[in-house]
Amino acid sequence: MTILMYDDIFLRHDTGYGHPENAKRLQNTIHYLKASKLWRQLKVEKPRPASLEEIGLIHPETYTRKIKHIADTDGWLDSDTIVSPVSYDAAIHAAGAPLTAIDLIMKDEDKNAFCLVRPPGHHATPTRAMGFCLFNNVAIAARYIQFRYRIERVLIIDWDVHHGNGTQDAFYDDPAVMYLSLHRYPFYPGSGKKEEDGYNKGKGFTLNIPLSAMTSAKEYIQLFTDAVDRSIKRFTPECIMISAGFDTYKKDPIGGLNLNIEDFWTLTNIVMKFAKGFCEERVISCLEGGYHLSDLPLCIEAHLKALLER
């Protein structure tokens, strides 16, 4: 079975009226999945909170305590990143979700997992919250599996419409974590040029594929296939993590490329085929963006079906 990491605490992260990153994203998804046959095929697990030490694999303790202080007093971390009193607890559980999944997978209980979490993470740099993101969930997970389980090489695949600047920053000089991102460019947050390919020992281990808003779904899938093939065969990862943003969906209100719902099955299936040959099928996926409230559950369903079909 595929693990689904989820907890109702994620619904209590309050971003305020009219904010696109809101609790209905998860409420609608859970309601839809429970009404479908798919729910019974998933192994639903509650995440543990990430510890200060685990979050500290990416974020210094001074930063983490700052997040808690601002959340406790209802504040803004930047112009679009809002926190409320429960936001800190939601965020440490969002960071803990892939860690919980990793522990289960490394015990050979299951092969892959999807973490249905909020707040998202891939814009959070080691020292800055931004773009709705507090802690970088996938980056913390990559470091955790390396340190806890002595996994040497982790590939992070990011198909969110926005470039994951925080994830790139965390590993830009690190040859043990390869970061692959396909994203709309120029677009928020302004990073992700093709020339951004790593620094010092990490040179060549960041692969950015900036895309025009006019890129067709067919062209996107071909570019994705080629990039994943090139990255995996060169890097031979022992684990794959996905920053699964569904705002590449053609109807997404704040992002949008031109992907159809079924294309998320295709992208996931491509990753799973390579995972069988290179990393014992170990794939951990985390929700990032995706803001079309009625169609997000359908995009996530397509992703889960491919994870289940391995």
RAQUI-V533870 format. One record per pair of residues at least 24 apart in sequence whose ideal C-beta (glycine too) atoms are under 10 Angstrom apart, sorted by sequence separation. I is the first residue (numbers start at 1). J is the second residue. D is the distance in Angstrom with one decimal. If there is no record, write none. Layout:
{{I:J:D} {I:J:D}}
//
This chain:
{{6:30:6.9} {64:88:8.7} {67:91:6.9} {68:92:8.9} {93:117:7.4} {94:118:6.4} {95:119:9.6} {152:176:6.1} {153:177:7.7} {154:178:7.5} {155:179:8.1} {156:180:6.9} {157:181:8.0} {158:182:7.5} {159:183:8.1} {160:184:9.5} {161:185:9.9} {163:187:7.5} {165:189:5.0} {168:192:7.6} {172:196:8.1} {174:198:8.4} {178:202:9.0} {185:209:8.9} {186:210:7.9} {187:211:9.2} {207:231:6.0} {244:268:8.3} {283:307:7.0} {67:92:9.2} {93:118:9.9} {94:119:6.0} {139:164:8.8} {142:167:8.4} {151:176:9.1} {152:177:10.0} {153:178:7.3} {154:179:9.5} {155:180:6.8} {156:181:8.4} {157:182:8.6} {158:183:7.3} {162:187:6.4} {163:188:8.1} {164:189:9.0} {165:190:7.9} {166:191:9.6} {172:197:9.3} {173:198:6.9} {174:199:9.3} {175:200:9.1} {176:201:9.2} {177:202:8.2} {180:205:9.6} {181:206:8.1} {182:207:9.2} {183:208:7.5} {185:210:3.2} {242:267:8.7} {4:30:9.5} {91:117:9.1} {94:120:7.8} {95:121:7.4} {115:141:8.6} {138:164:8.0} {161:187:7.2} {162:188:5.4} {163:189:6.4} {165:191:4.3} {172:198:5.9} {173:199:4.5} {174:200:9.2} {175:201:5.0} {176:202:8.8} {178:204:8.9} {179:205:7.1} {180:206:8.1} {181:207:7.4} {182:208:8.3} {183:209:7.5} {184:210:7.6} {185:211:6.5} {186:212:9.6} {187:213:8.0} {205:231:9.2} {242:268:7.8} {264:290:9.6} {281:307:9.9} {6:33:9.4} {64:91:9.2} {90:117:8.3} {91:118:8.9} {94:121:6.9} {139:166:6.9} {143:170:8.1} {161:188:9.0} {162:189:6.6} {163:190:8.1} {164:191:8.8} {165:192:7.2} {171:198:8.5} {172:199:5.1} {173:200:4.7} {174:201:7.2} {175:202:5.4} {178:205:4.8} {179:206:4.9} {180:207:4.7} {181:208:5.4} {182:209:4.5} {183:210:6.5} {184:211:5.7} {185:212:7.9} {186:213:9.7} {207:234:9.5} {283:310:8.5} {64:92:8.5} {90:118:6.9} {91:119:5.6} {136:164:8.4} {138:166:9.3} {139:167:5.2} {142:170:8.2} {143:171:9.0} {146:174:9.8} {162:190:9.9} {163:191:5.1} {164:192:8.1} {168:196:6.9} {172:200:8.7} {173:201:6.0} {174:202:4.9} {175:203:8.3} {177:205:7.1} {178:206:7.5} {179:207:7.2} {180:208:8.1} {181:209:6.9} {182:210:8.3} {183:211:6.6} {184:212:7.6} {185:213:9.3} {207:235:9.6} {220:248:7.5} {4:33:7.9} {90:119:6.6} {95:124:9.7} {131:160:9.9} {138:167:6.1} {139:168:9.5} {142:171:7.4} {162:191:9.5} {163:192:3.1} {173:202:4.1} {175:204:8.1} {176:205:8.2} {177:206:9.3} {178:207:7.2} {179:208:8.4} {180:209:7.8} {181:210:8.8} {182:211:6.2} {184:213:5.9} {205:234:9.4} {242:271:6.6} {281:310:5.9} {91:121:8.7} {132:162:9.8} {136:166:4.9} {137:167:9.7} {139:169:8.9} {140:170:8.9} {146:176:6.7} {162:192:8.4} {163:193:9.0} {168:198:8.9} {172:202:5.5} {173:203:8.3} {175:205:5.1} {204:234:8.6} {205:235:7.5} {64:95:9.8} {87:118:9.8} {131:162:6.8} {133:164:9.2} {135:166:9.4} {136:167:6.1} {139:170:4.4} {143:174:9.6} {146:177:7.9} {165:196:9.4} {171:202:6.7} {172:203:9.3} {174:205:7.0} {184:215:8.1} {204:235:9.7} {217:248:9.2} {240:271:6.2} {261:292:9.9} {87:119:7.1} {131:163:9.8} {133:165:9.8} {138:170:9.3} {139:171:7.1} {142:174:9.4} {173:205:8.9} {174:206:9.5} {240:272:9.0} {91:124:9.3} {131:164:9.3} {133:166:6.5} {136:169:8.9} {143:176:9.7} {163:196:8.9} {172:205:8.6} {173:206:9.6} {182:215:9.0} {215:248:9.6} {217:250:7.7} {269:302:9.7} {273:306:9.8} {4:38:9.6} {122:156:8.8} {131:165:8.1} {133:167:10.0} {136:170:6.2} {142:176:8.9} {143:177:8.1} {158:192:9.5} {168:202:9.9} {171:205:7.5} {172:206:6.2} {240:274:7.7} {255:289:6.2} {261:295:6.6} {264:298:8.9} {265:299:9.4} {268:302:7.5} {269:303:9.8} {272:306:6.1} {276:310:7.0} {4:39:8.5} {130:165:8.1} {131:166:8.1} {142:177:5.4} {171:206:7.5} {224:259:9.9} {240:275:5.5} {254:289:7.9} {255:290:8.3} {256:291:9.7} {261:296:9.8} {264:299:5.0} {267:302:9.0} {268:303:5.1} {271:306:8.2} {272:307:6.9} {275:310:7.8} {2:38:9.6} {6:42:9.4} {55:91:9.0} {59:95:9.1} {83:119:8.5} {122:158:6.1} {130:166:7.6} {142:178:10.0} {239:275:8.9} {254:290:9.8} {255:291:7.2} {256:292:9.1} {261:297:9.9} {262:298:9.2} {263:299:8.8} {264:300:7.8} {265:301:8.8} {266:302:8.4} {267:303:7.9} {268:304:8.3} {269:305:9.1} {270:306:8.8} {271:307:9.2} {272:308:9.7} {4:41:9.6} {7:44:9.9} {9:46:9.0} {10:47:9.3} {55:92:7.0} {58:95:9.0} {82:119:9.7} {123:160:9.2} {128:165:9.5} {129:166:9.0} {142:179:9.2} {211:248:9.1} {220:257:6.4} {237:274:8.8} {252:289:7.7} {254:291:5.3} {255:292:9.4} {261:298:4.9} {262:299:9.3} {264:301:8.7} {265:302:4.1} {268:305:8.1} {269:306:4.5} {272:309:7.5} {273:310:8.9} {4:42:4.3} {5:43:9.7} {6:44:6.3} {7:45:9.1} {8:46:9.0} {9:47:8.9} {54:92:9.0} {57:95:9.9} {81:119:8.1} {91:129:9.2} {99:137:9.0} {122:160:6.3} {128:166:7.7} {139:177:8.3} {168:206:5.8} {182:220:7.0} {219:257:10.0} {220:258:7.0} {221:259:8.3} {237:275:8.6} {240:278:8.1} {252:290:6.8} {253:291:5.5} {254:292:9.3} {261:299:5.5} {264:302:4.2} {265:303:7.0} {268:306:3.5} {269:307:9.2} {272:310:5.1} {1:40:9.8} {2:41:7.4} {3:42:7.4} {4:43:6.8} {5:44:8.2} {6:45:7.8} {7:46:4.9} {49:88:9.7} {94:133:9.5} {95:134:8.4} {96:135:9.7} {98:137:5.9} {102:141:6.3} {106:145:7.6} {123:162:7.2} {127:166:9.8} {167:206:9.4} {219:258:8.8} {220:259:6.4} {224:263:9.4} {228:267:8.8} {232:271:8.9} {239:278:9.6} {240:279:5.8} {252:291:5.7} {253:292:6.3} {260:299:9.2} {261:300:9.7} {263:302:7.8} {264:303:4.8} {265:304:9.1} {267:306:8.0} {268:307:6.1} {1:41:6.4} {2:42:5.8} {3:43:5.0} {4:44:4.9} {5:45:5.6} {6:46:7.2} {7:47:5.8} {9:49:9.1} {49:89:7.2} {52:92:8.8} {55:95:5.8} {94:134:7.8} {95:135:4.6} {97:137:7.0} {98:138:6.8} {101:141:8.1} {102:142:9.7} {105:145:9.0} {120:160:8.3} {122:162:7.9} {123:163:8.6} {124:164:9.4} {125:165:6.8} {126:166:7.7} {139:179:9.3} {168:208:7.8} {217:257:7.9} {218:258:9.1} {238:278:8.0} {239:279:5.4} {249:289:9.6} {251:291:9.9} {252:292:5.1} {253:293:8.9} {259:299:8.4} {261:301:8.2} {262:302:5.9} {264:304:9.4} {265:305:5.8} {266:306:7.8} {268:308:9.8} {269:309:7.2} {1:42:6.4} {2:43:6.9} {3:44:8.0} {4:45:7.1} {5:46:7.6} {6:47:7.8} {7:48:9.6} {49:90:9.7} {50:91:8.8} {51:92:8.2} {54:95:7.2} {55:96:9.0} {94:135:7.0} {95:136:8.1} {96:137:8.7} {98:139:10.0} {99:140:7.2} {100:141:9.9} {103:144:9.2} {122:163:8.5} {123:164:6.8} {124:165:9.2} {125:166:4.4} {128:169:8.9} {138:179:9.6} {182:223:6.5} {216:257:9.0} {217:258:5.1} {225:266:9.0} {229:270:8.5} {232:273:9.9} {233:274:8.5} {236:277:9.7} {237:278:6.1} {238:279:5.2} {239:280:8.6} {240:281:9.2} {241:282:9.2} {242:283:6.7} {244:285:4.7} {245:286:9.6} {246:287:7.8} {247:288:7.9} {248:289:8.4} {249:290:6.9} {251:292:5.2} {261:302:5.6} {264:305:9.2} {265:306:4.7} {268:309:8.9} {269:310:9.1} {1:43:4.3} {3:45:5.6} {5:47:5.0} {7:49:9.6} {49:91:9.1} {50:92:5.1} {54:96:7.5} {57:99:9.9} {81:123:8.4} {91:133:9.0} {92:134:9.0} {95:137:5.1} {98:140:7.5} {99:141:6.1} {102:144:6.3} {103:145:9.6} {106:148:8.0} {120:162:9.9} {122:164:3.4} {123:165:6.0} {124:166:4.4} {125:167:8.9} {127:169:9.1} {182:224:5.8} {213:255:9.7} {215:257:5.8} {216:258:5.7} {217:259:5.2} {221:263:6.4} {224:266:8.6} {225:267:8.9} {228:270:5.9} {232:274:4.7} {236:278:5.8} {237:279:5.3} {238:280:7.9} {240:282:6.8} {241:283:7.5} {242:284:7.3} {243:285:8.1} {244:286:6.4} {245:287:7.8} {246:288:8.1} {247:289:3.8} {248:290:8.6} {249:291:9.0} {250:292:9.3} {260:302:9.1} {261:303:9.9} {264:306:7.7} {265:307:9.7} {268:310:9.7} {1:44:9.6} {5:48:10.0} {49:92:4.2} {50:93:7.7} {80:123:10.0} {81:124:9.0} {91:134:4.2} {92:135:7.3} {94:137:5.4} {95:138:9.5} {98:141:3.7} {102:145:5.1} {106:149:5.2} {121:164:8.5} {122:165:7.8} {123:166:5.0} {124:167:8.7} {125:168:9.0} {126:169:6.6} {213:256:7.3} {214:257:8.9} {215:258:6.4} {216:259:9.5} {217:260:5.8} {220:263:7.5} {224:267:6.0} {227:270:10.0} {228:271:6.5} {231:274:9.0} {232:275:8.5} {235:278:8.8} {236:279:8.3} {239:282:4.6} {240:283:4.9} {241:284:5.0} {242:285:4.0} {243:286:6.2} {244:287:5.8} {245:288:3.8} {246:289:6.7} {247:290:5.2} {249:292:6.0} {251:294:9.1} {252:295:8.3} {262:305:9.7} {48:92:9.2} {49:93:5.2} {50:94:8.4} {51:95:9.4} {55:99:9.9} {90:134:8.5} {91:135:5.3} {93:137:10.0} {95:139:9.5} {96:140:8.8} {97:141:8.6} {98:142:8.9} {105:149:9.5} {120:164:9.7} {122:166:5.7} {123:167:8.5} {125:169:4.6} {126:170:5.9} {164:208:9.8} {180:224:9.1} {213:257:6.7} {214:258:7.8} {215:259:9.4} {229:273:9.8} {233:277:9.5} {238:282:7.3} {239:283:7.8} {240:284:7.7} {241:285:7.2} {242:286:7.1} {243:287:8.8} {244:288:6.1} {245:289:3.8} {246:290:3.0} {247:291:5.9} {251:295:6.1} {252:296:8.6} {265:309:8.6} {47:92:9.3} {48:93:7.6} {49:94:9.3} {50:95:3.9} {51:96:8.2} {54:99:6.3} {78:123:9.5} {95:140:5.2} {96:141:9.5} {99:144:5.2} {103:148:8.1} {106:151:8.6} {121:166:7.2} {122:167:5.0} {124:169:9.3} {125:170:7.3} {163:208:7.1} {182:227:6.8} {212:257:8.8} {213:258:8.2} {217:262:9.3} {218:263:9.3} {221:266:5.8} {225:270:5.6} {228:273:9.3} {229:274:7.2} {232:277:8.2} {233:278:8.3} {237:282:8.8} {239:284:7.2} {240:285:8.9} {241:286:7.3} {242:287:9.7} {243:288:4.9} {244:289:9.0} {245:290:6.0} {246:291:8.4} {247:292:8.1} {250:295:9.5} {47:93:5.2} {49:95:7.8} {50:96:4.0} {83:129:8.3} {88:134:7.9} {91:137:8.7} {94:140:9.7} {95:141:8.0} {98:144:7.8} {99:145:8.5} {102:148:7.4} {103:149:8.9} {121:167:8.0} {122:168:8.9} {123:169:9.8} {124:170:9.0} {181:227:9.2} {182:228:9.6} {211:257:6.5} {217:263:5.4} {220:266:9.8} {221:267:7.1} {224:270:6.7} {228:274:6.1} {232:278:5.5} {242:288:9.0} {243:289:9.0} {244:290:8.1} {245:291:9.7} {246:292:7.8} {249:295:6.4} {46:93:8.5} {47:94:7.7} {49:96:4.8} {50:97:8.6} {77:124:9.3} {81:128:9.6} {87:134:7.0} {88:135:9.6} {98:145:8.7} {102:149:7.3} {163:210:7.9} {180:227:5.8} {211:258:9.6} {220:267:8.7} {224:271:9.1} {232:279:8.5} {249:296:7.8} {252:299:9.2} {47:95:8.6} {48:96:4.8} {49:97:9.6} {50:98:9.1} {51:99:9.1} {81:129:5.3} {96:144:9.7} {122:170:9.8} {180:228:7.0} {225:273:9.8} {251:299:10.0} {47:96:4.6} {48:97:8.6} {50:99:5.8} {81:130:5.8} {95:144:9.4} {99:148:8.3} {102:151:9.1} {217:266:8.9} {221:270:7.9} {225:274:9.7} {246:295:8.4} {247:296:9.0} {249:298:9.0} {46:96:9.7} {47:97:3.7} {49:99:9.3} {50:100:9.1} {78:128:7.8} {80:130:7.9} {81:131:6.7} {82:132:8.5} {155:205:9.6} {156:206:9.9} {157:207:9.8} {158:208:9.5} {161:211:8.9} {180:230:8.9} {246:296:5.7} {249:299:5.6} {46:97:8.9} {47:98:8.2} {48:99:7.2} {49:100:9.5} {77:128:8.3} {78:129:6.5} {79:130:8.8} {80:131:6.9} {81:132:5.6} {83:134:7.1} {180:231:5.1} {246:297:9.7} {248:299:9.0} {45:97:8.7} {47:99:7.6} {48:100:5.3} {77:129:3.9} {78:130:4.9} {79:131:10.0} {80:132:6.5} {81:133:6.9} {153:205:9.7} {155:207:10.0} {161:213:9.4} {179:231:9.3} {180:232:9.2} {246:298:9.3} {247:299:9.4} {47:100:4.5} {76:129:9.7} {77:130:7.2} {78:131:7.9} {81:134:7.4} {178:231:5.9} {246:299:4.1} {46:100:7.8} {47:101:7.8} {77:131:9.9} {78:132:9.4} {178:232:9.0} {245:299:9.8} {246:300:6.7} {45:100:6.4} {48:103:8.7} {77:132:9.4} {78:133:9.8} {180:235:9.2} {244:299:9.1} {45:101:7.4} {77:133:9.0} {178:234:8.3} {244:300:8.1} {246:302:9.2} {67:124:9.4} {77:134:7.1} {122:179:9.8} {131:188:7.0} {178:235:4.7} {246:303:7.7} {13:71:9.1} {16:74:9.6} {130:188:9.6} {131:189:6.0} {177:235:9.5} {178:236:9.9} {21:80:8.4} {45:104:6.9} {70:129:8.7} {122:181:8.7} {130:189:6.9} {176:235:9.7} {178:237:6.9} {244:303:6.2} {14:74:8.8} {16:76:9.7} {20:80:8.8} {21:81:8.8} {175:235:9.1} {177:237:9.2} {180:240:9.8} {19:80:7.9} {21:82:8.9} {43:104:8.3} {63:124:9.3} {66:127:9.4} {159:220:8.9} {176:237:10.0} {242:303:8.6} {19:81:9.8} {63:125:9.4} {67:129:6.5} {178:240:9.8} {179:241:9.9} {181:243:8.0} {183:245:8.7} {19:82:6.6} {58:121:9.6} {63:126:7.3} {66:129:8.8} {71:134:8.3} {180:243:9.9} {184:247:9.2} {45:109:9.7} {63:127:5.4} {70:134:9.7} {125:189:9.9} {177:241:9.2} {179:243:9.3} {183:247:10.0} {184:248:7.9} {15:80:8.9} {45:110:9.4} {59:124:7.6} {62:127:8.5} {63:128:8.1} {123:188:8.7} {159:224:7.1} {183:248:8.3} {242:307:9.6} {15:81:8.4} {16:82:5.4} {43:109:8.1} {58:124:8.3} {59:125:8.8} {60:126:7.0} {63:129:8.3} {68:134:10.0} {123:189:6.2} {182:248:8.1} {188:254:8.9} {15:82:4.8} {23:90:9.8} {43:110:6.2} {58:125:9.0} {59:126:5.6} {60:127:6.8} {67:134:5.6} {157:224:8.6} {188:255:8.7} {14:82:7.8} {15:83:8.2} {16:84:8.1} {45:113:8.2} {47:115:7.4} {58:126:5.6} {59:127:7.2} {67:135:7.5} {123:191:9.7} {187:255:8.0} {13:82:9.2} {14:83:8.4} {15:84:7.7} {47:116:9.9} {57:126:9.9} {58:127:9.8} {59:128:9.6} {187:256:10.0} {13:83:7.8} {14:84:4.0} {43:113:8.6} {45:115:9.8} {47:117:7.6} {59:129:9.4} {64:134:9.3} {157:227:8.6} {187:257:9.9} {13:84:6.9} {14:85:8.3} {42:113:9.7} {63:134:9.8} {64:135:7.6} {157:228:6.7} {184:255:6.9} {12:84:8.1} {13:85:10.0} {14:86:7.0} {15:87:8.3} {42:114:8.3} {44:116:9.4} {63:135:9.0} {183:255:9.3} {184:256:7.9} {12:85:8.9} {13:86:6.2} {14:87:7.2} {155:228:8.7} {184:257:5.9} {12:86:4.1} {13:87:4.8} {42:116:10.0} {157:231:7.9} {167:241:9.4} {183:257:8.7} {11:86:9.3} {12:87:8.2} {13:88:9.1} {59:134:9.2} {156:231:10.0} {157:232:9.4} {182:257:8.8} {10:86:9.7} {13:89:8.5} {14:90:9.2} {59:135:6.1} {155:231:6.2} {167:243:6.7} {9:86:7.1} {12:89:7.8} {13:90:3.9} {58:135:7.5} {59:136:7.4} {155:232:6.7} {166:243:9.9} {12:90:6.1} {13:91:7.3} {58:136:5.6} {10:89:9.8} {11:90:8.3} {55:134:9.9} {57:136:9.9} {58:137:9.6} {164:243:5.5} {9:89:6.0} {10:90:5.4} {13:93:9.6} {55:135:5.8} {58:138:9.7} {59:139:8.9} {155:235:5.9} {157:237:9.7} {9:90:5.2} {10:91:9.4} {13:94:8.3} {54:135:9.9} {55:136:9.3} {58:139:4.8} {59:140:7.8} {154:235:9.3} {155:236:9.1} {156:237:9.2} {162:243:9.9} {164:245:8.5} {7:89:9.8} {8:90:9.9} {9:91:9.7} {55:137:9.9} {57:139:8.2} {58:140:5.0} {153:235:6.1} {155:237:3.8} {160:242:9.8} {7:90:8.5} {9:92:9.5} {10:93:7.0} {33:116:8.7} {57:140:5.7} {58:141:9.5} {153:236:6.6} {154:237:6.1} {155:238:8.8} {156:239:9.6} {157:240:6.5} {158:241:9.1} {159:242:7.3} {160:243:5.7} {162:245:6.9} {9:93:5.3} {10:94:6.6} {56:140:9.0} {57:141:9.2} {58:142:8.7} {152:236:9.7} {153:237:4.9} {154:238:7.1} {155:239:7.4} {156:240:7.9} {157:241:7.3} {158:242:7.6} {159:243:7.2} {160:244:7.6} {161:245:6.1} {9:94:8.9} {50:135:7.5} {55:140:6.1} {57:142:8.7} {58:143:6.1} {152:237:9.1} {153:238:5.2} {154:239:5.1} {155:240:5.0} {156:241:4.9} {157:242:5.1} {158:243:3.9} {159:244:6.8} {160:245:2.4} {161:246:8.8} {162:247:7.1} {182:267:9.3} {7:93:5.6} {30:116:7.5} {54:140:6.4} {57:143:3.8} {58:144:9.4} {151:237:8.8} {152:238:6.1} {153:239:7.8} {154:240:7.7} {155:241:7.2} {156:242:7.7} {157:243:7.2} {158:244:8.6} {159:245:6.2} {160:246:8.1} {161:247:4.3} {162:248:9.5} {6:93:9.8} {7:94:9.0} {10:97:8.8} {29:116:6.4} {50:137:8.6} {54:141:9.3} {56:143:9.5} {57:144:6.2} {151:238:4.7} {152:239:9.5} {154:241:6.3} {155:242:9.4} {156:243:6.5} {157:244:8.8} {158:245:7.3} {159:246:8.6} {160:247:6.2} {161:248:4.6} {5:93:9.2} {55:143:10.0} {150:238:9.4} {151:239:5.3} {159:247:9.6} {160:248:7.0} {161:249:8.5} {5:94:9.2} {7:96:9.3} {54:143:8.4} {55:144:9.8} {57:146:8.7} {149:238:9.2} {159:248:6.0} {7:97:7.8} {26:116:6.1} {50:140:6.4} {54:144:6.0} {57:147:6.8} {149:239:8.7} {5:96:8.7} {6:97:7.9} {25:116:9.2} {26:117:8.1} {50:141:9.2} {57:148:9.7} {161:252:6.9} {5:97:4.0} {26:118:6.1} {146:238:9.2} {162:254:9.1} {4:97:9.8} {5:98:7.3} {7:100:9.9} {25:118:6.7} {54:147:9.2} {145:238:8.5} {146:239:8.8} {161:254:8.5} {162:255:6.5} {3:97:9.7} {5:99:9.5} {50:144:8.3} {54:148:8.9} {145:239:5.6} {161:255:3.5} {5:100:6.1} {23:118:7.6} {25:120:9.8} {160:255:7.8} {161:256:6.6} {5:101:5.4} {22:118:8.5} {145:241:8.4} {161:257:5.8} {3:100:8.5} {4:101:9.2} {21:118:6.6} {142:239:8.0} {3:101:5.3} {21:119:7.0} {141:239:9.1} {159:257:9.5} {161:259:9.0} {2:101:9.9} {5:104:9.2} {21:120:7.0} {142:241:5.9} {141:241:6.1} {159:259:8.6} {3:104:6.0} {3:105:7.5} {139:241:9.0} {15:118:8.9} {138:241:5.2} {13:117:9.7} {15:119:8.3} {137:241:9.5} {138:242:7.9} {139:243:9.3} {159:263:9.8} {10:115:9.9} {13:118:5.8} {138:243:5.2} {159:264:8.4} {3:109:8.1} {10:116:7.6} {13:119:5.8} {137:243:8.6} {138:244:9.4} {3:110:5.1} {10:117:5.7} {11:118:8.3} {59:166:9.9} {136:243:9.4} {1:109:9.0} {2:110:6.8} {3:111:9.0} {5:113:6.1} {6:114:9.1} {9:117:9.7} {10:118:4.9} {58:166:8.8} {80:188:9.3} {159:267:6.0} {1:110:5.9} {2:111:8.0} {3:112:7.2} {4:113:7.3} {5:114:7.2} {6:115:7.9} {7:116:9.1} {9:118:9.8} {10:119:8.2} {58:167:9.4} {159:268:9.4} {1:111:9.1} {2:112:5.5} {3:113:3.7} {4:114:5.7} {5:115:4.2} {6:116:4.6} {7:117:8.4} {21:131:9.1} {22:132:10.0} {157:267:8.7} {1:112:9.4} {2:113:6.6} {3:114:7.3} {4:115:8.1} {5:116:6.6} {6:117:7.6} {21:132:4.2} {58:169:9.7} {59:170:9.2} {1:113:9.9} {2:114:6.5} {3:115:8.6} {4:116:6.2} {5:117:6.9} {20:132:8.0} {21:133:9.1} {58:170:5.5} {159:271:9.4} {19:132:8.2} {57:170:9.4} {58:171:9.5} {157:270:9.6} {157:271:6.4} {155:271:9.3} {15:132:7.5} {157:274:9.8} {13:132:9.9} {155:274:9.2} {155:275:9.5} {13:134:8.8} {122:243:4.7} {167:288:9.8} {121:243:7.7} {122:244:9.9} {120:243:8.3} {122:245:7.6} {155:278:8.8} {120:244:9.8} {155:279:8.0} {164:288:7.6} {120:245:7.8} {153:278:9.6} {154:279:9.1} {115:241:9.9} {153:279:8.6} {157:283:9.3} {162:288:8.1} {115:242:9.8} {160:287:9.7} {161:288:9.3} {162:289:6.4} {112:240:9.0} {114:242:8.6} {116:244:9.8} {151:279:8.8} {154:282:9.6} {155:283:9.9} {156:284:9.9} {157:285:9.0} {160:288:4.5} {161:289:6.5} {115:244:8.8} {159:288:8.7} {160:289:4.9} {161:290:9.1} {112:242:9.5} {114:244:7.3} {154:284:9.6} {156:286:9.9} {158:288:7.5} {159:289:9.9} {160:290:8.3} {161:291:9.9} {151:282:8.4} {106:239:9.3} {149:282:9.9} {105:239:8.6} {102:239:8.2} {145:282:8.5} {102:241:9.4} {145:284:8.1} {142:284:9.1} {98:241:7.3} {141:284:6.2} {159:303:10.0} {141:286:7.4} {138:284:8.1} {137:284:9.9} {138:285:8.9} {138:286:5.2} {137:286:5.1} {136:286:9.8} {137:287:8.9} {138:288:8.2} {137:288:8.7} {114:268:9.4} {133:288:8.3} {112:268:9.6} {132:288:9.1} {133:289:9.8} {131:288:9.6} {132:289:8.0} {131:289:8.8} {112:271:9.6} {132:291:9.8} {112:272:7.7} {111:272:9.3} {112:275:7.7} {111:275:8.3} {122:286:8.4} {111:276:9.4} {121:286:6.8} {123:288:8.7} {120:286:7.7} {121:287:9.3} {122:288:5.3} {123:289:9.5} {120:287:6.5} {121:288:7.0} {122:289:8.5} {111:279:9.9} {120:288:4.5} {111:280:7.5} {112:281:6.4} {113:282:9.4} {114:283:9.0} {115:284:7.2} {116:285:9.6} {117:286:6.3} {118:287:7.1} {119:288:10.0} {120:289:6.4} {111:281:4.1} {112:282:7.1} {113:283:7.6} {114:284:8.3} {115:285:6.7} {116:286:8.8} {117:287:5.7} {118:288:9.6} {120:290:9.1} {110:281:9.5} {111:282:6.5} {112:283:4.2} {113:284:5.2} {114:285:4.7} {115:286:4.4} {116:287:5.6} {117:288:9.4} {108:280:9.4} {110:282:9.8} {111:283:7.3} {112:284:6.9} {113:285:6.9} {114:286:7.8} {115:287:6.5} {112:285:7.4} {113:286:9.0} {114:287:7.6} {105:280:9.3} {105:281:9.1} {106:282:8.1} {105:282:5.8} {105:283:8.7} {105:284:7.1} {102:282:8.6} {101:283:9.9} {102:284:6.3} {101:284:5.3} {101:285:9.0} {116:300:7.3} {99:284:9.4} {101:286:9.0} {98:284:5.1} {114:300:7.6} {97:284:9.2} {98:285:8.6} {98:286:5.7} {116:304:9.5} {97:286:7.2} {114:303:6.7} {97:287:9.4} {114:304:6.0} {95:286:9.6} {94:286:8.1} {112:304:9.9} {94:287:9.0} {114:307:6.2} {112:306:9.8} {113:307:8.1} {114:308:9.9} {112:307:5.1} {111:307:8.8} {112:308:8.8} {112:310:6.9} {111:310:6.5} {25:246:9.4} {20:247:9.2} {20:252:9.4} {20:253:6.8} {21:254:9.2} {20:254:5.3} {20:255:9.5} {29:287:8.7} {26:287:8.2} {29:290:9.2} {36:297:9.0} {25:287:8.2} {32:294:9.2} {35:297:9.6} {38:300:9.7} {42:304:7.0} {38:301:6.1} {41:304:8.4} {25:289:9.4} {28:292:9.9} {29:293:9.4} {32:296:9.0} {33:297:6.9} {41:305:9.1} {25:290:6.8} {28:293:5.6} {32:297:3.7} {36:301:6.9} {39:304:9.6} {42:307:9.2} {25:291:7.0} {27:293:9.1} {28:294:7.0} {31:297:7.7} {32:298:7.5} {38:304:6.2} {42:308:7.8} {24:291:9.8} {25:292:9.2} {28:295:9.4} {29:296:6.2} {30:297:8.4} {33:300:7.7} {38:305:7.0} {41:308:5.8} {21:289:7.9} {25:293:6.6} {28:296:6.7} {29:297:4.3} {32:300:8.3} {33:301:6.9} {36:304:9.8} {20:289:8.8} {21:290:9.5} {22:291:8.7} {24:293:5.3} {28:297:5.4} {29:298:9.4} {32:301:7.1} {20:290:9.7} {21:291:7.1} {24:294:9.7} {26:296:9.1} {27:297:9.7} {29:299:9.3} {38:308:7.7} {20:291:4.4} {22:293:8.4} {25:296:5.8} {26:297:9.5} {29:300:5.5} {33:304:7.8} {19:291:9.8} {20:292:9.7} {24:296:9.1} {25:297:8.9} {28:300:9.7} {29:301:8.4} {20:293:9.1} {26:300:9.7} {25:300:9.6} {29:304:10.0} {10:287:9.5} {5:284:9.1} {5:285:9.7} {2:283:9.2} {3:284:8.8} {5:286:8.6} {6:287:9.9} {5:287:9.7} {2:285:9.3} {4:300:9.8} {4:304:7.5} {2:303:9.9} {2:304:6.4} {2:305:9.4} {4:307:9.4} {2:306:9.5} {3:307:9.2} {2:307:4.5} {1:307:9.7} {2:308:5.1} {1:308:7.5} {2:309:9.5} {2:310:8.3}}
//
